[in-house]
Amino acid sequence: MDDQRARRLLERERRRAERLKALAEGPPSPCIGVCRIDDRSGWCIGCFRNIDEIREWMIMPPAERHRLLEELKQRRASQSPAAAHGAGSHPGAAPAVKPDEKQK
């Protein structure tokens, strides 16, 4: 292996270690596994992040992730009172079915 390639590999590993450390130090991802982008808002219907925020989460400094989590709370609350409590009534969510109604 030549020196230039070895340096590139070492640098890649160093950056990877920095990202992993930042992830461990910061808040966990708000992803809840309901990964679908609402066409109207541009936000994921599960975590309320947009595509850029989802993509950048891994490399965001912990302080930026904390700031985004606060913004996500506001987005969720702005959708409806039920969505603010995780009831799934935000844009793009399936309509709720009452227990006594049969699904067709």
N, C-alpha and C positions, 0 to 999 in steps of 0.2 A: 504494500500500500504506500502510495507516495505521501509526502508531507502535507501537501495541500488538501488531499482527500481526508487525511487523518485530522487535520485542523477543522475541516467542515463538519466531520462527524462529532468531534468534541464540542464544537459550538452548538450543534443541533441538540446534543444531549444536555448541555448547560441550559439552553432555552427551555427545553422540556422540563428539566428539574425546577426551573423558576416558575413555570406555569403550574406545575403540580403543587409547589409550595404555596403559591398565591391561592389556589383552589382550597387547599387545606386550611388556610388562615381566614378565608372569607366565609360569607354565608353560603349555604347550599343552594343549588339551583331551584328556582320556583317551579320547574317543570313537574307536572302531575301525570304525564303520559297521555294527555288528550291533545295531541299535536295536530291542530287544524287551524289554518289562518282564515279569519273572517274576512270576506271580500270588502265589506263596508269599512271596517275600522283598520284593517291591516294587522290586527293583533291576533295572537293565538287564543283560541277560545278557552284553553286550559289555564295558561299562565299569564296571559295578557301582554306578553312581549311581542315586539315586531320581529321580522326576520333578522334585521341587523343586530338587535339586542340578543337574540338567541345565538347567533353566530359568534358574537363578540364576548359572550359570557365567560368563556374559558380564559380569555386573556385580559379581562377587566381587572383592575386593581380592586382589592376588597372594599375600599371606600366607595368606589364607583358602583359596585354591586349593591352595597347598602343603600345608596342613593336611589338606584333603580328599583329596589324592592319597595321603597317608600312611594315612588311614583306608581308602581303597579297596584298598590293598595288604593290609590286615588282613582286609577283607571277602573278597577273592579267596582269600587263604590259608585262611580259615575254611571255605571250601566243600569243598575236598579237596586232597590233595597234587598231583594232576594239574592242577586248576584254577589252583593257585598258579603253575604254569609255563605257563599259557596253553593247556592241552590241551582246554579246552572242556567239562569235565565238571561244570560248575556247574549249579545248578537251572535247568531250562528248556532246557538244551542237548540237542541230538539225541544219541542214544546212538552211541558210536563203533562203527564197522564194521571188523572185522579185514580185512586185505588179502586173505586167502584166502576170505572170505565174499562171496557175491554178493548184491547188493541186489535185492529183489523189486519 
